[in-house]
Amino acid sequence: MEVRTGATPVRGFHFAGVSAGLKTNPGVKDLGLIVADSEVAAAGVFTANRVQAAPVAIARQSLARGRLRAIVANSGSANCFTGRAGLKLARDSAAAVARELGCAPGAVAPCSTGVIGHLYDFDKYRRGVNEAVAALAPDGLEGFARAIMTTDTRPKLASVALRLGGAELTIAGAAKGAGMIEPHMATMLAFIVTDAAVPAAALRGILRRILPVSFNAITVDGDMSTNDTLILMASGAAGNRRLSSREFASFEAGVREVARSLAWQLVYDGEGATKLVPIEVRGARNEADAFRVARKIANSPLVKTAFFGCDPNVGRIIAAAGASGVAFDPERLDLQVGGVRIAARGALLVDALPEAQARMREREFRVILDLKQGRARAVVLTSDLSFDYVKINAEYTT
């Protein structure tokens, strides 16, 4: 299945991204719209953080019916930790879009990203909504993706084309995120749309199944966002017949591959990142154990700084694995970095370290830890921890 990383039109949807003046940088896009031609089937998942942004609460309510007409997303302000004023602002923001589209406010899901603890200027927001509605276009997905960027250096886009149910189907998505990435549902903001006819209940099932191998299998810095939102919408404009079980499985695979691509792009563009590193744990007793070990390694600051320094530091990796709480026998561990085995049977292979160091100078390399306990495996995608990450986040609000 070929995944494209550019913007692709999706029948039944229009997109826009405009500059509403919500960011301090003049002229930068900061407000985006996704609008369906009419209310369509939709499903979503949100952050598991106990501190949740006002737009998360309102978008969750909007999606309870399994139907949406539009998504409005702004950058520059997270509208989180803003109390009742923030909730009112999120409701008013959805209502502003609804008025322009002639639909109910409950058919609009508001989303925000940016600095926590601040409200945005609603007058600017409302003018931006008017401009965005006027700019809606079938080929506007890239503009939307740029409007939701914060510390991102590039827009994240992905799409696939399938022939199922007697029709040509398109699945396309856009996402934002570069830091504060430790998802437990989705990551930051991600939106996937399709012209397939698929009911909301089926969309919810798809999201539940694809998350463990896409957005929930990545990390940049181990910090979960307060605004994480993933929404999937299906317009039905392709006119496909009801999908058979086999066709539905292929459709779900398409959504999964779009999600995986977007998740991969998020880590690749991680704040200050110079490395992209899949952490694969093999030989675990069960998948939960494998994920637990992989995530512990992927989130270790010592491991991530070793990646940045191209240091094949066996001690840091196995120490992180041992701190995961998963039972295993250290004497049986087997560790590879960049395809080079640097530990076997619980012992360091010193002669292999120079070659492993050379492999770590590449932009991408893989770490494989075999626990030799069973047959389960898991992969968590991570990045390194660089000087630039510290600089970006030390100065984020100042």
C-alpha positions in Angstrom: 0.0 0.0 0.0 1.6 3.3 -1.1 1.4 6.2 1.3 1.8 9.7 -0.1 3.0 12.4 2.1 1.6 15.4 0.2 -1.9 17.0 0.4 -4.7 15.1 -1.4 -8.3 16.2 -2.0 -11.0 14.1 -0.4 -14.5 14.2 -1.9 -17.0 15.7 0.5 -14.5 17.9 2.3 -13.1 21.4 2.0 -10.1 22.8 3.9 -8.5 26.2 4.7 -5.7 27.7 6.7 -5.5 31.4 7.3 -3.6 34.0 9.5 -6.0 35.3 12.1 -3.3 37.2 14.1 -3.5 34.7 17.0 0.3 34.2 16.9 2.9 36.9 17.6 4.5 36.3 14.2 2.5 38.4 11.7 1.2 36.7 8.6 1.7 33.2 9.9 -1.2 30.8 9.4 -2.8 30.1 12.8 -6.4 29.1 12.2 -7.6 26.1 10.1 -10.9 24.6 9.0 -12.0 21.2 7.8 -15.6 21.3 6.6 -17.8 18.5 5.3 -20.5 19.2 2.7 -23.0 18.0 5.3 -22.9 16.3 8.6 -20.9 13.1 8.4 -20.0 10.1 10.5 -17.2 10.9 12.9 -15.2 9.5 15.9 -12.5 10.8 18.1 -10.2 10.1 21.0 -8.6 12.6 23.4 -5.8 13.0 25.9 -5.7 10.9 29.0 -4.1 13.8 30.9 -6.0 14.8 34.0 -5.5 18.4 33.0 -7.5 18.8 29.8 -8.0 21.8 27.6 -11.4 23.5 27.2 -11.7 22.6 23.5 -11.1 18.9 24.4 -14.2 19.0 26.6 -16.3 20.7 23.9 -15.1 18.5 21.1 -15.8 15.4 23.1 -19.4 16.6 23.6 -19.7 17.3 19.9 -18.5 13.8 18.9 -20.9 12.1 21.3 -23.5 11.9 18.5 -21.1 10.3 16.1 -21.7 13.2 13.6 -19.7 16.3 12.7 -19.9 19.0 10.1 -16.6 20.8 10.8 -13.4 21.0 12.7 -11.9 24.3 13.6 -8.3 24.3 15.0 -6.1 27.2 16.1 -2.5 27.4 17.1 -0.8 30.0 19.3 -3.0 29.3 22.4 -3.9 25.9 24.0 -6.9 27.4 25.8 -6.0 25.1 28.7 -6.1 25.8 32.4 -8.3 28.8 31.6 -11.4 27.9 33.8 -14.9 28.9 32.9 -13.7 31.7 30.6 -11.9 29.0 28.5 -14.9 26.8 28.2 -17.0 29.8 27.1 -14.3 30.7 24.6 -14.3 27.2 23.1 -18.1 27.1 22.9 -18.2 30.6 21.3 -15.5 29.5 18.8 -17.6 26.5 17.7 -20.6 28.7 17.5 -18.8 31.2 15.3 -18.1 28.5 12.8 -21.6 27.1 13.0 -23.1 30.5 12.2 -21.0 30.8 9.0 -21.8 27.3 7.9 -25.5 27.3 8.9 -25.2 24.3 11.2 -25.7 23.6 14.9 -22.7 24.5 17.2 -22.8 20.9 18.4 -21.7 19.8 14.9 -18.4 21.7 15.2 -15.4 20.3 17.1 -13.0 23.1 18.3 -9.3 22.3 18.8 -6.5 24.4 20.1 -2.7 24.1 20.5 0.0 26.4 21.9 0.9 27.9 25.2 -1.1 26.7 28.2 -2.8 29.2 30.5 -3.7 31.8 28.0 -6.9 32.8 26.1 -6.8 33.9 22.5 -8.4 37.1 21.1 -11.9 36.1 20.1 -12.5 39.1 17.8 -9.4 38.1 15.8 -10.6 34.4 15.9 -14.0 35.3 14.6 -12.6 37.4 11.7 -10.3 34.5 11.0 -13.2 32.1 10.8 -14.9 34.3 8.3 -11.8 34.5 6.2 -11.3 30.7 6.5 -14.8 29.9 5.4 -14.4 32.1 2.3 -11.1 30.4 1.5 -12.4 26.8 1.8 -11.2 24.6 -1.1 -10.9 20.9 -1.9 -7.1 21.3 -2.2 -6.6 23.3 1.0 -5.4 20.5 3.3 -1.8 21.7 3.3 -2.9 25.2 4.3 -4.8 23.7 7.1 -1.8 21.6 8.2 0.4 24.7 8.3 -2.2 26.6 10.3 -2.0 24.1 13.2 1.8 24.1 13.5 3.5 25.4 16.7 7.2 24.4 17.0 6.8 22.1 14.0 9.2 22.8 11.2 7.0 21.3 8.5 3.4 20.3 7.9 2.6 16.6 8.4 0.4 15.1 5.7 -0.4 11.5 4.5 -2.8 9.8 2.2 -3.7 6.5 0.5 -6.0 5.5 -2.4 -7.9 2.3 -2.4 -10.5 0.6 -4.6 -13.1 -1.0 -2.4 -16.8 -1.5 -2.4 -17.0 -0.8 -6.1 -15.5 2.7 -5.7 -12.2 4.6 -5.6 -11.7 5.6 -1.9 -9.3 8.2 -0.5 -8.0 8.5 3.1 -6.0 11.6 4.0 -4.7 13.1 7.2 -2.9 16.0 8.7 -1.2 16.3 12.1 0.9 18.7 14.2 3.3 18.0 16.9 7.0 18.2 17.7 7.3 18.4 21.4 5.2 17.4 24.5 4.8 14.0 22.8 3.9 11.0 25.0 0.5 10.1 23.8 -2.0 7.8 25.6 -4.7 8.1 22.9 -3.4 10.0 20.0 -0.9 12.8 19.9 -1.3 16.5 19.9 -3.7 17.3 17.0 -4.3 14.8 14.2 -7.2 14.6 11.7 -8.0 11.9 9.2 -10.8 12.2 6.6 -12.1 9.8 4.0 -14.7 9.8 1.3 -15.7 6.2 2.2 -19.2 5.5 3.5 -18.4 4.0 7.0 -20.7 4.4 10.1 -19.5 6.1 13.2 -19.4 2.9 15.3 -17.1 1.3 12.8 -14.8 4.4 12.9 -14.6 4.2 16.7 -13.5 0.6 16.4 -10.9 1.5 13.9 -9.4 4.2 16.1 -9.3 1.8 19.0 -7.4 -0.8 17.0 -4.9 1.4 15.2 -3.8 3.6 18.1 -1.5 1.0 19.7 0.6 0.7 16.6 0.5 4.3 15.5 0.0 7.4 17.7 0.3 5.4 20.9 3.6 3.9 19.8 5.7 7.1 19.7 7.4 9.4 22.0 9.6 12.5 21.8 10.1 13.7 25.3 7.8 11.6 27.6 5.4 14.5 28.3 1.7 14.0 27.6 -0.1 16.9 26.1 -3.3 18.5 27.6 -4.8 19.0 24.2 -4.3 15.6 22.4 -7.0 15.1 19.9 -7.5 12.6 17.0 -10.6 12.8 14.9 -11.7 10.5 12.0 -14.5 11.7 9.6 -16.1 9.8 6.7 -18.1 11.7 4.2 -19.5 8.8 2.1 -19.1 10.9 -1.0 -17.3 8.1 -2.8 -20.6 6.2 -3.0 -19.2 2.8 -2.2 -21.5 -0.1 -1.3 -21.3 -1.6 2.1 -17.8 -3.0 2.6 -17.4 -6.8 3.0 -15.3 -8.1 5.9 -12.2 -8.4 3.7 -12.8 -4.9 2.2 -13.3 -3.4 5.6 -10.0 -4.9 6.8 -8.3 -3.3 3.8 -9.9 0.0 4.6 -8.8 -0.2 8.2 -5.3 -1.0 7.0 -5.4 2.2 4.9 -6.4 4.3 7.9 -3.7 2.6 10.0 -1.0 3.4 7.4 -2.0 7.0 7.2 -1.9 7.2 11.0 1.5 5.5 11.1 2.9 7.9 8.5 1.7 10.9 10.4 3.0 9.5 13.7 6.4 8.8 12.1 6.5 12.4 10.8 5.8 13.8 14.2 8.8 12.0 15.7 11.0 12.8 12.7 10.2 16.5 13.3 10.7 16.2 17.1 11.9 19.4 18.7 15.7 19.6 18.1 15.7 15.9 16.9 18.7 14.7 14.9 17.8 10.9 15.1 14.8 8.8 14.4 15.1 5.5 16.4 12.6 2.6 16.5 13.0 0.7 19.8 12.0 -2.9 19.1 11.7 -5.3 22.1 11.5 -8.9 21.1 11.1 -12.1 23.1 8.8 -10.8 25.7 6.2 -12.9 27.5 3.4 -10.7 26.2 2.8 -7.6 24.2 2.2 -5.5 27.2 5.6 -6.3 28.7 7.2 -5.6 25.4 5.6 -2.2 25.1 6.5 -1.4 28.7 10.2 -2.1 28.2 10.3 -0.4 24.8 8.7 2.8 26.1 11.0 2.9 29.2 14.0 2.8 26.9 12.5 5.3 24.4 11.8 7.8 27.2 15.1 7.6 29.0 16.9 10.9 28.9 20.2 9.1 29.3 19.4 6.8 26.3 18.2 9.7 24.2 21.3 11.8 24.9 23.4 8.7 24.0 21.6 8.6 20.7 22.4 12.3 20.1 26.1 11.7 20.9 26.2 8.5 18.7 27.3 6.6 21.8 26.4 2.8 21.7 26.0 2.9 25.5 24.8 -0.6 26.4 24.6 0.2 30.1 22.0 3.0 29.6 19.8 0.8 27.4 19.8 -2.3 29.6 19.5 -0.2 32.8 16.3 1.4 31.4 14.9 -2.0 30.4 15.6 -3.2 33.9 13.8 -0.3 35.5 10.7 -1.0 33.5 9.3 -3.4 36.1 9.1 -6.3 33.7 10.7 -9.5 34.9 13.5 -11.0 32.7 16.8 -12.7 33.0 19.7 -10.2 32.3 22.0 -13.1 31.5 20.0 -13.9 28.4 19.7 -10.4 26.9 20.7 -9.8 23.3 21.1 -6.2 22.0 21.5 -4.7 18.5 22.0 -1.1 17.5 21.9 -0.2 13.8 22.1 -3.9 12.9 25.2 -4.5 14.9 25.0 -6.9 17.9 26.7 -5.1 20.8 25.6 -7.4 23.7 24.8 -11.1 23.8 24.1 -13.6 26.6 24.2 -10.8 29.1 27.6 -9.5 28.2 29.0 -6.5 26.3 30.7 -7.2 22.9 33.4 -4.5 23.1 34.8 -5.2 19.6 31.5 -4.4 18.0 31.1 -0.9 19.5 33.1 1.1 16.8 30.9 -0.2 14.0 27.7 0.5 16.1 28.9 4.0 16.7 29.4 4.5 12.9 25.8 3.3 12.3 24.5 5.7 14.9 25.8 8.7 12.9 23.0 8.0 10.4 19.7 9.9 10.7 17.8 6.7 11.3 18.9 3.5 13.0 17.1 0.7 14.9 17.6 -0.7 18.4 16.5 -4.3 19.0 16.5 -5.8 22.5 15.7 -9.5 22.7 14.6 -10.5 26.2 14.6 -14.3 25.3 11.5 -14.8 27.5 8.8 -15.5 24.9 7.5 -14.6 21.4 5.8 -11.2 21.9 7.2 -8.0 20.4 6.5 -4.3 20.3 8.0 -1.2 18.7 8.1 2.4 20.1 9.4 5.2 17.9 11.6 7.8 19.6 14.1 10.6 18.8 17.2 11.8 20.5 17.6 14.6 23.1 19.7 17.4 21.7 20.9 20.9 22.8 18.2 22.4 20.6 15.5 20.6 22.4 16.6 22.2 25.7 16.9 25.7 24.1 13.4 25.5 22.4 11.7 24.5 25.6 13.7 26.7 28.0 12.4 29.7 26.0 9.0 28.5 24.9 6.9 31.1 26.8 9.4 33.9 27.0 
